[in-house]
Amino acid sequence: MQKILDFFQARLALRGERSLLSEEDSLFNSGRLDSLDAMELIVWLEQEFGVDFSRVDFSLDLIDTPRDVLALTL
């Protein structure tokens, strides 16, 4: 989980947001991150964890919180 939190913290820091992130914080549906961040996340998940998004019926709800992302990597 820490790797995922670190990824999101780095993306948020690029926007000047430095508050601590919890596993349940909404990132995309809340507007804190955008579609470019989603693409960066997808590429990172494919490379880092071998997640195959061609097998997933994708929606932003699948990656909205760090906990959601963790579920994809298991």
Helices and strands as residue ranges (DSSP letters): H 2-13, H 35-49, G 53-55, G 60-63, H 66-73
